[in-house]
Amino acid sequence: MEALNVALDILKIVIPSIIVFYTAYKVLKTYLENEQKKEILKINNDNKQKSLSVRLQAYERMALFLERVMPVALIHRVKNTRMSARDLHMALLNNIRTEYDHNVSQQIYISIETWEQIKNAKETTINFINIAAQKVAPDANGNDLHKAILKELAQYKEHELPCQRALFALKKEVLRMY
């Protein structure tokens, strides 16, 4: 009988200890899991902030690219008074390709649809320039090509120009981020 009383006394001590241990274990486990989730959320938010900064820089670079390859801006930047039409033609195309090649890596930060519009703007601008170059005489000067390009562009309203449409899409995409 005394052994039974001793066993009951031991159980009276052990069972509450097990309950307290189990409760403490569960509380501590839940607390640590919540802390881990908070840390992961913090890391994710930090990464999103860093990523957002890089993405915004990509949008800025592509906006600058589109502004720089708009035919009027491009001509004023590249044209030299002594250039022949052929020299100006080559310089314009070279400038567009160089600008594009310099910024091509930005496509990983920009949606596929917007990137396609940017590529289309580049290709259409090259086509404008090529069409205008075909319409001037082989021995023409740079001013003649300049006028021919402006004549080609005059067929479009400003907001219909591919560079303007791509710039609009780029801005719209940035606004969706906020």
C-alpha positions in Angstrom: 0.0 0.0 0.0 2.8 2.3 0.9 4.3 1.6 -2.6 1.0 2.6 -4.1 1.0 5.9 -2.1 4.6 6.6 -3.2 3.7 5.9 -6.8 0.7 8.2 -6.6 2.8 10.9 -5.0 5.3 10.6 -7.8 2.5 10.7 -10.4 1.1 13.9 -8.7 4.5 15.5 -9.3 5.3 14.0 -12.7 2.0 14.6 -14.4 1.8 18.4 -13.7 5.5 18.7 -14.7 4.8 17.0 -18.0 1.8 19.2 -18.6 3.8 22.3 -17.7 6.7 21.1 -19.9 4.4 20.3 -22.8 2.6 23.7 -22.5 6.0 25.6 -22.3 7.2 23.6 -25.3 4.2 24.5 -27.4 4.2 28.2 -26.4 8.0 28.4 -27.1 7.6 26.5 -30.4 4.8 28.8 -31.5 6.7 31.9 -30.5 9.8 30.8 -32.4 7.8 30.0 -35.5 6.2 33.4 -35.4 9.5 35.1 -34.9 10.9 33.1 -37.9 7.9 34.1 -40.0 8.5 37.8 -39.0 12.1 37.5 -39.9 11.3 36.0 -43.3 8.7 38.7 -44.0 11.3 41.4 -43.0 13.9 39.8 -45.4 11.3 39.6 -48.1 10.3 43.3 -47.6 13.9 44.3 -47.7 14.5 42.4 -50.9 11.3 43.9 -52.4 12.6 47.4 -51.5 16.0 46.7 -53.0 14.4 45.1 -56.1 12.0 48.1 -56.4 14.9 50.4 -56.5 16.6 48.4 -59.2 13.4 48.1 -61.2 12.8 51.8 -61.0 16.3 52.4 -62.3 15.5 50.1 -65.2 12.4 52.0 -66.0 14.3 55.3 -65.8 17.0 54.0 -68.1 14.4 52.7 -70.6 12.5 56.0 -70.5 15.8 57.8 -71.2 16.5 55.3 -74.0 13.1 56.1 -75.6 13.6 59.8 -75.3 17.1 59.6 -76.8 16.0 57.5 -79.8 13.0 59.7 -80.7 13.9 60.8 -84.2 13.9 64.5 -83.6 16.0 64.3 -80.4 18.3 61.7 -82.1 18.9 63.9 -85.2 19.7 67.0 -83.1 22.1 65.0 -81.0 23.9 63.2 -83.8 23.7 65.6 -86.8 26.7 67.5 -87.9 26.4 70.3 -90.5 29.0 68.7 -92.7 27.5 65.2 -92.7 26.2 63.7 -95.9 22.9 61.9 -95.9 24.6 58.6 -95.9 26.9 59.5 -92.9 23.9 60.8 -91.0 21.9 57.7 -91.8 24.7 55.4 -90.5 25.3 57.6 -87.4 21.6 57.6 -86.5 21.3 53.8 -86.9 24.5 53.3 -85.0 23.4 55.5 -82.2 20.0 53.6 -81.8 21.7 50.2 -81.8 24.4 51.3 -79.3 21.7 52.8 -77.0 19.6 49.7 -77.3 22.6 47.3 -76.7 23.6 49.4 -73.7 20.2 48.9 -72.1 19.1 45.5 -73.3 19.7 43.9 -69.9 16.9 46.1 -68.4 14.4 43.8 -70.0 14.5 41.4 -67.0 12.9 44.2 -64.8 10.2 45.2 -67.3 7.1 43.2 -68.3 7.2 41.3 -71.6 4.5 43.4 -73.2 6.2 46.7 -72.4 9.6 45.3 -73.5 8.0 44.3 -76.8 6.7 47.9 -77.2 10.2 49.2 -76.6 11.7 46.8 -79.1 9.0 47.8 -81.6 9.7 51.4 -81.0 13.4 50.8 -81.8 12.6 48.8 -84.9 10.0 51.3 -86.2 12.3 54.2 -85.6 15.0 52.4 -87.6 12.4 51.8 -90.4 11.5 55.5 -90.4 15.1 56.4 -90.9 15.7 53.7 -93.5 12.6 54.7 -95.5 13.6 58.4 -95.4 17.1 57.5 -96.4 15.8 55.7 -99.5 13.9 58.8 -100.5 16.9 61.1 -100.7 19.5 61.1 -103.4 22.7 59.2 -102.8 24.7 62.4 -102.9 22.3 64.3 -100.6 23.5 66.1 -97.5 22.4 65.5 -93.9 19.8 68.3 -94.0 18.0 66.5 -96.8 17.8 63.3 -94.8 16.7 65.3 -91.7 13.8 66.8 -93.7 12.9 63.4 -95.2 12.8 61.9 -91.7 10.6 64.7 -90.4 8.3 64.3 -93.4 8.0 60.6 -92.6 7.2 61.4 -89.0 4.6 64.0 -90.0 2.3 61.2 -91.0 1.8 60.4 -87.3 0.4 62.3 -84.4 2.9 62.7 -81.6 1.1 60.3 -79.3 1.0 57.7 -82.1 4.8 57.6 -82.5 6.1 54.2 -81.4 8.6 55.8 -78.9 5.7 57.8 -77.4 3.5 54.7 -77.1 6.3 52.7 -75.5 7.0 55.5 -73.1 3.3 55.7 -72.2 3.3 51.9 -71.6 6.4 52.2 -69.4 4.9 55.0 -67.3 1.7 53.0 -67.0 3.6 50.0 -65.8 5.5 52.1 -63.2 2.2 53.5 -61.9 0.8 50.0 -61.4 3.7 49.3 -59.1 2.3 51.9 -56.6 
